[in-house]
Amino acid sequence: MDSYKHILKNGLWINNQAFVALLGLCPLLAVSNTLINGLGLGLATTLTLILSNSIISLVRHYVGSEVRLPVFVLIIASIVTIIQLIMNAYFYELYLILGIFIPLIVTNCAIIGRAEAYASKNPVGASCIDGLAMGLGFTSALVVLGAAREIIGSGTLFANAHLMFGEAANNLTMVIIDDYEGFLLAILPPGAFIGLGLLIALKNIIDARQAKPSQQTVSMDFASKKA
Amino acid sequence: MANTNKVILKSAWVLGLFSLIGIGLVSLTHHVTADKIADNERLFVLKNLRALVPDDMHDNDLLSDVIEFSDPNSFGNKHPVKIYKAFKNQQLVAIIASPTAADGYNGSIKLLVAIRQNGELIGVRVVSHQETPGLGDAIDSNKGDWIHSFAGRSLNNPKLSEWNVKRDGGYFDQFTGATITPRAVVKAVRKTLQYYQANKGNLVTSNKESNG
């Protein structure tokens, strides 16, 4: 069994569902136009992942492999519907913005992906942590991309924070660039693709930097083999 | 063979059981949240109405003094229109109509149009739209002041022939790079004013009176 620390690192960085697995792109690209929208959908997705991973891990011995996928989809769809109803009841204004994307969580391949690849084979505790880690990894991708697009696109940060944190958070909105004309490309879908591409590139650069020492040994291995 | 049947039967039971549990949990949540959700939707509508017709202007419940109908002849499309009626001391002081401009740049634009009893506009608000961010979305009161240019206007101010955007020889500004959106809004507001002028007489009674 993996250590919890490794599971967390795996979800947040090594196997980040958005940057590495490139799963769940539909909600990622559609909702990441502001930081708050990204955070809202990210947290809803994280909650879904934790619940779906835990429940699927709990029942993994009772569900035969023949019907496992329909049962997983059933469980995930039920969880998402319940989250949607609860958001509609208690975070209504945020729901008005994210509403149409919440049902899309069902189609987020990252969730069925973790159910199949991890939760159906591992104990409850590890599966729950895996859901949390994968969810937070996905959320951080949404938040970073959302923040970048919001700053470049509209020159603000934390706009509409009151939708999530109540009226008190209204003054949280920061104007990063005064009298900004706005940069439409960043807000529209192409901006999401370009932004995601740049972030993946950035992650790859960081990974390459960190891997440099070991890479040298690899190339030396090759060299010795050739020799 | 018997073994295969057994596996199939077991799978069916598992699938059926999970369906039942899923349905049960969703129904339970629906049951618990239904009132709160209905309340939210009511409050949201009320909040939009209040922004146009504040509470001190009327003494009736706007949400119960409402008629809903669909009138393609007057509004140009089949979208249902609600008319909320505001009364003070049994006198009609204003109406708020909810027309839809179906000819926006990207789908329908839902509006609220508040008209004072004398036919003068109190104001117009956009409730929902999918116009281009940064261009057409300036009709949204959160994004621009354009929508406030309707306040105080009526069918004689500007005169009927000028109820258009400037590009079409009218009075109202369009936006740089977006003419279709304001054109659709101006047209919908004009049609609402014309409807009010033609049907004023039928709107002066409260629902309560006409029912009682």
Interface residues (C-beta under 8 A of the other chain):
Chain A: N33 V59 Y62 V63 G64 E66 V67 P70 V71 L74 I75 A77 S78 T81 I82 L85 I86 N88 A89 Y90 Y92 E93 L96 G182 L184 I187 L188
Chain B: V7 I8 K10 S11 V14 L15 F18 S19 I21 G22 L25 V26 T29 H30 T33 K36 I37 N40 F44 T132 P133 G134 L135
